[in-house]
Amino acid sequence: MDDMAAAYFTVENDGGKADRLTKVTTPLSDDVTLHTTEGSQMKHAATLEVPAKGKLTLSRGGTHLMLGKLGHKPAVGEKIEFTLHFATSAPIKIKVPVESANHRPKD
């Protein structure tokens, strides 16, 4: 959509202690929210658990980010920078490529 997007990626925790993703920021949007999906209903989440020696997978139809009020409509192939903020770990910057809305990743 022109003014809204979703973001999907995987956060891996190699450490021995669980952490929580508390906030995500990006130059693309000042309105980034964490969501879970229960059945067919999206629900806002204050934090998302990143298990020790485990992964937090953000995916279509599941846990994901919603970006509202986009600064511009991202083009396929563009890389969007995100800063991941955690309860105990230092922030991490990542870049996520924009894929077509029809893209379905292989398991």
C-alpha distance (Angstrom), angle and dihedral (degrees) to the residues before:
residue distance angle dihedral
M1 . . .
D2 3.79 . .
D3 3.80 95.6 .
M4 3.82 104.3 23.3
A5 3.80 137.2 49.5
A6 3.80 141.1 167.3
A7 3.80 126.1 -133.4
Y8 3.78 128.4 -147.7
F9 3.82 129.8 -175.0
T10 3.82 140.4 125.2
V11 3.80 126.6 -102.0
E12 3.82 114.2 -157.0
N13 3.79 122.6 -158.5
D14 3.81 112.4 -158.8
G15 3.80 91.4 174.9
G16 3.76 129.0 101.2
K17 3.82 94.7 -119.4
A18 3.79 130.1 66.1
D19 3.80 118.2 -119.2
R20 3.80 135.7 -172.7
L21 3.78 129.6 -124.4
T22 3.81 101.4 -131.8
K23 3.80 104.2 173.3
V24 3.80 142.0 -1.2
T25 3.79 124.1 -153.4
T26 3.80 131.2 -170.4
P27 3.81 136.3 171.6
L28 3.83 86.7 -126.6
S29 3.83 94.5 68.4
D30 3.79 141.0 12.5
D31 3.81 88.2 -157.7
V32 3.84 109.3 69.9
T33 3.80 118.0 151.7
L34 3.81 133.8 -179.1
H35 3.81 116.2 -126.4
T36 3.76 140.8 -176.1
T37 3.79 125.7 -163.8
E38 3.79 121.3 -134.4
G39 3.78 111.9 -174.6
S40 3.78 102.7 -41.6
Q41 3.80 95.4 -29.3
M42 3.81 126.4 99.1
K43 3.80 116.0 -142.0
H44 3.79 128.9 -168.0
A45 3.81 113.1 -117.2
A46 3.81 123.7 -156.5
T47 3.83 91.1 -154.8
L48 3.80 138.5 -0.9
E49 3.80 122.8 -138.5
V50 3.82 118.9 -120.1
P51 3.82 104.3 -166.3
A52 3.80 122.9 -139.6
K53 3.82 110.3 -93.8
G54 3.80 86.7 1.9
K55 3.79 146.9 92.1
L56 3.77 140.6 -103.9
T57 3.81 106.5 -149.9
L58 3.78 118.0 -161.0
S59 3.79 107.6 -161.7
R60 3.78 144.5 156.8
G61 3.81 110.1 -79.0
G62 3.81 92.4 15.5
T63 3.77 138.8 53.8
H64 3.82 109.5 -14.3
L65 3.80 147.8 141.9
M66 3.79 123.9 -100.2
L67 3.79 118.7 -153.1
G68 3.77 117.5 -162.7
K69 3.79 133.1 -177.2
L70 3.82 93.0 27.4
G71 3.79 118.0 -154.9
H72 3.81 87.7 -138.2
K73 3.79 137.9 -11.8
P74 3.81 105.3 -92.0
A75 3.80 116.6 -125.9
V76 3.80 123.3 -131.4
G77 3.81 107.1 -92.6
E78 3.81 94.4 25.0
K79 3.81 113.8 126.4
I80 3.79 115.5 -132.3
E81 3.79 119.0 -154.1
F82 3.79 118.6 -136.1
T83 3.79 130.1 -178.6
L84 3.79 113.1 -148.6
H85 3.80 115.4 -150.9
F86 3.81 120.5 -160.3
A87 3.80 137.0 -166.9
T88 3.82 93.6 -117.1
S89 3.82 110.0 0.6
A90 3.79 125.6 78.4
P91 3.83 116.9 -97.9
I92 3.82 117.2 -87.2
K93 3.82 126.7 -151.2
I94 3.80 118.2 -144.5
K95 3.80 136.3 171.5
V96 3.79 119.5 -138.3
P97 3.82 121.9 -165.6
V98 3.79 118.0 -127.4
E99 3.79 112.2 -120.0
S100 3.78 131.1 -169.6
A101 3.80 115.5 -83.0
N102 3.83 85.6 -120.0
H103 3.83 93.1 56.0
R104 3.80 113.9 118.3
P105 3.83 114.1 -171.1
K106 3.78 118.5 -134.0
D107 3.81 115.6 -114.6
